[in-house]
């Protein structure tokens, strides 16, 4: 990119000298602006790269959030199922205890009857 907007030319009056000084200052300013523009363009490219990486991470995190949400929902369903199983297990344990007690009472009754018959 050409940053020189003035190319000096000779002349008789002070006007060419003034124009030359102005042109040199303008050329210097143009060069500084060009460097600043290139620096900002480079920063934009770097930031665009960082933004792309951040968007990729966000997409991956969103996928993980969906997976975790599904797992949490499944966990809630499993907790409900385990609760129902625990209630049923408690019922079965009470029934087994009742049957053990009934069997023991029946055995004692049979033993008493057997003793009565012997006597």
Number of C-alpha atoms within 10 A of each C-alpha: 5 8 14 14 11 15 10 12 9 9 9 7 8 9 11 14 15 11 15 17 14 13 17 17 13 16 18 15 14 16 16 13 13 15 12 12 12 12 12 12 12 12 12 12 12 12 12 12 12 12 12 12 12 12 12 12 12 12 12 12 12 12 12 12 12 12 12 12 12 12 12 12 12 12 12 12 12 12 12 12 12 12 12 12 12 12 12 12 12 12 12 12 12 12 12 12 12 12 12 12 12 12 12 12 12 12 12 12 12 12 12 12 12 11 10 9 8 7 6
